[in-house]
Amino acid sequence: MSKQVLYRKYRPQKFSDVIEQEHVVRTLLNALSSGSVAHAYLFCGPKGSGKTTMARLLAKAVNCKDDKSPEPCNKCSSCKEIIEGNAVDLMEIDAASHRGIENIRELRDGIRFSPSRMKYRIFILDEAHQLTSGAANALLKILEESPSHAMFILATTEAHKMIPTIISRCQRFDFRKITVPCMVKRMKGIVKKEGVRADEDSLRIIAGAAGGSMRDGESLLSQVLSFTSEGGEIKKEDVKDLLGVVEKQVVSSFVEAVISGDAENSLSVIGDILDRGVDPEEFHENLISYLREMMILKIVSGNKSGAVYEALMTTLTREEIEEMEKQVKRVSEESVREMIDIFLEAGERVKYSPIPHLPLEVATAKIAERFKE
């Protein structure tokens, strides 16, 4: 059972365990040390970047009975109650399903009461952007007149949908996507604790498929661990088959055939991928990502010491960079942009086509013909 809930089993229990959000951690620790904690916070960022985890850590830290360190001790009664999920003074509200004004009125009634066991009553409002207009205005009133014993932590993936007046009442923190290297490093620690071996290539495939979400990465890892016997080894081939991942090398071979004007070989690659059971939309997504990387590499090829090139190196191996560099030397930046436009248009048609892969095949033949000329 533990393998099915890795994101809960290995959820960070201290600020020092959090990855990629050093700017948020440092600011919150300084605030806790100086006693200048705000009454309302807004955590913004992509899914799986640690917003709810950070909210729970902050809830533990402000209520921790051990005041020697800003880090939660995880041993006192307050910390244990929050960890175990039975803290009566911590309310977690999902705004996606509790988005009406009546729900916010219930919250308003709840904050009137002093904490029963802790110093602060903490209200974590997840997906806060999904509140109705009336509910958002009611929440604004609460934030303006909240009692000193109440703390609000709002989390959202779409801060631009929130009313500006709520944002102005909160201390805002923007969370970053988790990079592939950081995700791989964390997963290495998890598989070691789970008693399984895994090479870096396998973990990089999982991290790449997670799209910057640590929670998604741990869920995918859980799926792979369920397939792997205890004490066994996670193999690259098994990961690709289980997750339906299109390997970078396959996409590279496809692009190589296209820019060589070889329509027949290009279509053959698509056929092989579909025979493996890979969804056409999955292939399209990987192809667009690869072409984007080609475009960036073409633009920054003269400045390999720049930040953009360094960022690209974190998602690609040295071998993949070298192979891509050979390809971008043979095409113009305009050609790469044109390929992106044509395949993006084909991707829209995939969803409605009676033969899902047909738009990709038409686009492939069209582009290969142009390069053949």
C-alpha positions as CSV (number, residue, x, y, z in Angstrom):
1,M,0.0,0.0,0.0
2,S,2.9,2.4,0.8
3,K,4.1,2.2,-2.7
4,Q,0.8,3.6,-4.0
5,V,1.1,6.8,-1.9
6,L,4.7,7.8,-2.2
7,Y,3.8,11.5,-2.4
8,R,2.3,11.2,1.1
9,K,4.8,8.8,2.5
10,Y,7.7,11.1,1.5
11,R,6.0,14.4,1.9
12,P,8.6,16.9,3.4
13,Q,8.2,17.3,7.1
14,K,10.7,20.2,7.5
15,F,11.5,23.3,5.4
16,S,15.0,21.9,4.8
17,D,13.3,18.9,3.0
18,V,11.7,21.1,0.4
19,I,13.3,21.3,-3.1
20,E,13.5,24.1,-5.7
21,Q,11.6,26.6,-3.5
22,E,14.6,28.1,-1.6
23,H,13.3,31.7,-2.0
24,V,10.1,30.8,-0.3
25,V,11.7,28.7,2.4
26,R,14.3,31.4,3.3
27,T,11.7,34.2,3.5
28,L,9.3,32.1,5.7
29,L,12.2,31.0,8.0
30,N,13.3,34.6,8.5
31,A,9.7,35.6,9.3
32,L,9.3,32.8,11.8
33,S,12.7,33.7,13.5
34,S,11.8,37.3,13.8
35,G,8.2,36.7,14.8
36,S,6.9,38.8,11.9
37,V,4.5,36.2,10.4
38,A,1.7,37.6,8.3
39,H,-2.0,36.8,8.8
40,A,-2.5,35.8,5.1
41,Y,-0.3,34.2,2.5
42,L,-0.9,33.4,-1.2
43,F,1.1,30.5,-2.7
44,C,1.0,30.6,-6.5
45,G,2.5,28.1,-8.9
46,P,2.1,25.0,-11.1
47,K,0.7,21.8,-9.8
48,G,3.0,19.6,-7.8
49,S,5.4,22.4,-6.9
50,G,4.8,22.1,-3.1
51,K,2.2,24.8,-2.3
52,T,0.0,22.7,0.0
53,T,3.1,21.0,1.5
54,M,4.6,24.5,2.3
55,A,1.2,25.5,3.8
56,R,1.2,22.6,6.2
57,L,4.9,23.2,7.1
58,L,4.0,26.8,7.9
59,A,1.0,25.7,10.0
60,K,3.2,23.3,12.0
61,A,6.0,25.9,12.4
62,V,3.7,28.7,13.8
63,N,2.0,26.3,16.2
64,C,5.1,24.3,17.2
65,K,5.6,24.2,21.0
66,D,9.4,24.0,20.6
67,D,10.5,27.6,19.9
68,K,14.2,26.9,19.7
69,S,14.2,26.8,15.9
70,P,11.9,28.1,13.2
71,E,11.7,24.6,11.8
72,P,8.8,22.4,13.2
73,C,10.1,19.9,15.7
74,N,7.6,17.1,14.5
75,K,7.6,15.8,18.1
76,C,5.2,18.1,20.0
77,S,1.5,17.5,20.2
78,S,0.7,20.2,17.7
79,C,3.1,18.9,15.1
80,K,1.9,15.4,15.5
81,E,-1.7,16.3,15.1
82,I,-1.0,18.1,11.9
83,I,1.1,15.2,10.6
84,E,-1.6,12.7,11.4
85,G,-4.3,14.8,9.9
86,N,-6.5,15.2,13.0
87,A,-5.7,18.8,14.1
88,V,-8.9,20.5,15.0
89,D,-7.4,23.9,14.5
90,L,-6.3,23.3,11.0
91,M,-8.9,23.5,8.3
92,E,-8.2,22.6,4.7
93,I,-10.8,23.7,2.2
94,D,-11.0,22.7,-1.4
95,A,-12.3,25.8,-3.2
96,A,-13.0,23.7,-6.3
97,S,-15.9,21.9,-4.5
98,H,-16.6,24.5,-1.8
99,R,-16.7,27.6,-3.9
100,G,-19.9,29.3,-2.9
101,I,-20.7,32.2,-0.7
102,E,-22.3,29.9,1.9
103,N,-19.1,28.0,2.3
104,I,-17.2,31.2,3.0
105,R,-19.9,32.3,5.5
106,E,-19.2,29.0,7.4
107,L,-15.6,29.9,7.4
108,R,-16.4,33.4,8.7
109,D,-18.3,31.8,11.6
110,G,-15.5,29.4,12.3
111,I,-12.8,32.0,12.7
112,R,-14.7,33.7,15.6
113,F,-13.7,30.9,17.9
114,S,-10.3,30.9,19.5
115,P,-8.0,27.9,18.8
116,S,-8.8,24.9,21.1
117,R,-5.4,23.3,21.2
118,M,-2.9,25.5,19.2
119,K,-1.7,29.1,19.1
120,Y,-3.3,29.8,15.7
121,R,-6.3,28.5,13.8
122,I,-5.0,27.9,10.3
123,F,-7.2,28.0,7.2
124,I,-5.7,26.5,4.0
125,L,-7.8,27.3,0.9
126,D,-6.7,25.2,-2.0
127,E,-7.4,26.2,-5.7
128,A,-8.6,29.6,-4.3
129,H,-9.1,31.0,-7.8
130,Q,-12.2,28.8,-8.2
131,L,-14.3,30.8,-5.7
132,T,-17.3,32.5,-7.1
133,S,-17.4,36.3,-7.3
134,G,-19.6,36.5,-4.3
135,A,-17.5,34.1,-2.3
136,A,-14.3,36.0,-3.2
137,N,-15.7,39.3,-2.0
138,A,-16.9,37.6,1.2
139,L,-13.4,36.2,1.7
140,L,-11.9,39.7,1.1
141,K,-14.0,41.0,4.0
142,I,-12.7,38.2,6.2
143,L,-9.1,38.9,5.4
144,E,-9.6,42.6,6.2
145,E,-11.1,41.9,9.6
146,S,-9.6,38.6,10.6
147,P,-8.8,38.1,14.4
148,S,-5.2,37.8,15.5
149,H,-5.5,34.1,16.2
150,A,-6.4,33.3,12.6
151,M,-4.0,32.7,9.7
152,F,-5.0,32.2,6.0
153,I,-3.0,30.4,3.4
154,L,-4.4,30.5,-0.1
155,A,-3.0,28.2,-2.8
156,T,-3.7,28.5,-6.5
157,T,-2.4,27.4,-9.9
158,E,-4.0,30.4,-11.6
159,A,-3.3,33.6,-9.6
160,H,-4.4,35.8,-12.6
161,K,-8.0,34.6,-12.0
162,M,-8.1,36.0,-8.5
163,I,-9.4,39.4,-7.7
164,P,-6.6,41.9,-7.2
165,T,-7.9,43.1,-3.8
166,I,-7.4,39.6,-2.3
167,I,-3.9,39.4,-3.7
168,S,-3.1,42.8,-2.2
169,R,-4.2,41.5,1.3
170,C,-1.7,38.6,1.2
171,Q,2.0,38.0,1.1
172,R,2.5,36.4,-2.3
173,F,5.0,33.7,-3.1
174,D,5.5,32.3,-6.6
175,F,6.6,28.6,-6.7
176,R,8.7,27.2,-9.5
177,K,8.4,24.0,-11.4
178,I,10.6,21.2,-10.2
179,T,13.5,20.8,-12.5
180,V,14.5,17.3,-13.9
181,P,17.8,17.1,-12.0
182,C,16.2,18.0,-8.6
183,M,13.4,15.5,-9.2
184,V,15.9,12.8,-10.2
185,K,17.9,13.5,-7.0
186,R,14.8,13.2,-4.8
187,M,13.7,10.0,-6.6
188,K,17.1,8.4,-6.1
189,G,16.6,8.8,-2.3
190,I,13.1,7.3,-2.5
191,V,14.0,4.2,-4.5
192,K,16.9,3.6,-2.2
193,K,14.6,3.7,0.8
194,E,12.1,1.4,-1.0
195,G,14.9,-1.2,-1.5
196,V,15.0,-0.9,-5.3
197,R,17.8,-0.1,-7.7
198,A,17.4,2.4,-10.6
199,D,19.8,4.0,-13.0
200,E,19.7,7.7,-13.7
201,D,18.3,7.3,-17.3
202,S,15.2,5.5,-15.9
203,L,14.6,8.2,-13.3
204,R,15.1,11.0,-15.9
205,I,12.4,9.4,-18.1
206,I,10.0,9.5,-15.1
207,A,11.0,13.0,-14.2
208,G,10.5,14.2,-17.8
209,A,7.1,12.6,-18.0
210,A,6.1,14.4,-14.8
211,G,6.2,17.8,-16.4
212,G,7.7,19.7,-13.4
213,S,5.3,18.2,-10.9
214,M,6.9,16.4,-8.0
215,R,3.6,14.9,-7.0
216,D,3.1,13.5,-10.5
217,G,6.7,12.3,-10.6
218,E,6.2,10.3,-7.3
219,S,2.9,8.9,-8.6
220,L,4.6,7.7,-11.8
221,L,7.4,6.3,-9.7
222,S,4.9,4.5,-7.6
223,Q,3.4,2.9,-10.7
224,V,6.9,1.7,-11.8
225,L,7.7,0.4,-8.3
226,S,4.5,-1.6,-8.3
227,F,5.8,-3.4,-11.4
228,T,9.2,-4.0,-10.0
229,S,9.8,-6.7,-7.5
230,E,11.2,-5.9,-4.0
231,G,15.0,-5.7,-4.2
232,G,14.8,-5.6,-8.0
233,E,15.8,-3.0,-10.5
234,I,13.9,-0.4,-12.4
235,K,14.8,-0.8,-16.1
236,K,14.7,1.9,-18.7
237,E,12.7,-0.3,-21.2
238,D,10.1,-1.2,-18.5
239,V,9.6,2.5,-17.7
240,K,9.0,3.4,-21.3
241,D,6.5,0.6,-21.8
242,L,4.7,1.2,-18.6
243,L,4.3,5.0,-19.0
244,G,3.9,5.0,-22.7
245,V,6.8,7.4,-23.0
246,V,8.2,8.3,-26.4
247,E,12.0,8.2,-26.0
248,K,13.9,11.3,-27.0
249,Q,16.0,9.2,-29.4
250,V,12.9,8.1,-31.3
251,V,11.7,11.7,-31.7
252,S,15.2,12.6,-32.8
253,S,15.2,9.9,-35.4
254,F,11.8,11.1,-36.6
255,V,13.0,14.7,-36.9
256,E,16.2,13.5,-38.7
257,A,14.1,11.7,-41.3
258,V,11.8,14.7,-41.8
259,I,14.6,17.3,-42.3
260,S,16.3,14.8,-44.7
261,G,13.2,14.9,-46.8
262,D,12.6,11.2,-46.2
263,A,8.8,11.0,-45.9
264,E,8.7,7.2,-46.1
265,N,11.0,6.7,-43.1
266,S,9.3,9.5,-41.2
267,L,5.9,7.8,-41.5
268,S,7.6,4.5,-40.6
269,V,8.7,5.9,-37.3
270,I,5.2,7.1,-36.6
271,G,3.9,3.7,-37.4
272,D,6.3,2.0,-35.1
273,I,5.4,4.3,-32.2
274,L,1.7,3.7,-32.7
275,D,2.3,-0.1,-32.8
276,R,3.9,0.2,-29.3
277,G,0.6,1.6,-28.1
278,V,1.7,5.2,-27.7
279,D,-1.1,7.7,-28.0
280,P,-0.8,10.1,-31.0
281,E,-1.3,13.1,-28.7
282,E,1.6,11.9,-26.4
283,F,3.8,11.6,-29.5
284,H,2.7,15.1,-30.7
285,E,3.5,16.6,-27.2
286,N,7.0,15.1,-27.2
287,L,7.6,16.2,-30.8
288,I,6.6,19.8,-30.1
289,S,8.8,19.8,-27.0
290,Y,11.7,18.6,-29.1
291,L,11.2,21.2,-31.8
292,R,11.0,23.9,-29.1
293,E,14.4,22.7,-27.8
294,M,15.8,22.8,-31.3
295,M,14.6,26.4,-31.8
296,I,16.1,27.5,-28.5
297,L,19.4,25.8,-29.3
298,K,19.4,27.4,-32.7
299,I,18.9,30.8,-31.2
300,V,21.5,30.5,-28.4
301,S,24.1,28.4,-30.3
302,G,26.5,31.3,-30.2
303,N,26.3,31.8,-26.5
304,K,26.8,28.5,-24.7
305,S,27.7,30.2,-21.4
306,G,24.3,32.0,-21.2
307,A,21.5,31.2,-18.8
308,V,19.2,29.9,-21.5
309,Y,21.7,27.3,-22.7
310,E,22.4,26.2,-19.2
311,A,18.7,25.8,-18.6
312,L,18.4,23.6,-21.7
313,M,21.3,21.5,-20.4
314,T,19.3,20.5,-17.3
315,T,16.6,18.8,-19.4
316,L,18.9,17.2,-22.0
317,T,21.9,14.9,-21.7
318,R,25.2,15.8,-23.3
319,E,24.6,13.2,-26.0
320,E,21.1,14.5,-26.8
321,I,22.5,18.1,-27.1
322,E,25.3,16.9,-29.5
323,E,22.8,15.1,-31.7
324,M,20.4,18.1,-31.7
325,E,23.3,20.5,-32.6
326,K,24.0,18.4,-35.7
327,Q,20.4,18.8,-36.7
328,V,20.1,22.5,-36.1
329,K,23.1,23.2,-38.2
330,R,21.3,21.8,-41.2
331,V,18.1,23.9,-40.8
332,S,17.3,27.6,-40.5
333,E,15.5,29.1,-37.5
334,E,12.6,30.0,-39.8
335,S,12.3,26.3,-40.9
336,V,12.1,25.1,-37.3
337,R,9.5,27.7,-36.5
338,E,7.5,26.6,-39.6
339,M,7.7,23.0,-38.4
340,I,6.4,24.0,-35.0
341,D,3.5,25.9,-36.6
342,I,2.5,23.0,-38.9
343,F,2.7,20.4,-36.2
344,L,0.8,22.6,-33.7
345,E,-2.0,22.9,-36.3
346,A,-1.9,19.1,-36.8
347,G,-2.1,18.5,-33.1
348,E,-5.4,20.5,-32.9
349,R,-6.8,18.2,-35.6
350,V,-5.7,15.0,-33.9
351,K,-8.5,15.5,-31.3
352,Y,-11.3,15.5,-33.9
353,S,-9.9,13.3,-36.7
354,P,-11.6,9.9,-37.3
355,I,-8.1,8.5,-37.7
356,P,-6.2,10.2,-34.8
357,H,-2.7,9.9,-36.3
358,L,-3.7,11.1,-39.8
359,P,-3.1,14.8,-39.3
360,L,0.4,14.0,-38.0
361,E,1.1,11.9,-41.1
362,V,-0.2,14.7,-43.4
363,A,1.9,17.3,-41.7
364,T,4.9,14.9,-41.8
365,A,4.6,14.4,-45.5
366,K,4.1,18.1,-46.1
367,I,7.2,19.1,-44.2
368,A,9.4,16.3,-45.6
369,E,8.4,17.3,-49.1
370,R,9.6,20.9,-48.5
371,F,12.9,19.7,-47.2
372,K,13.3,17.4,-50.2
373,E,13.0,20.4,-52.4
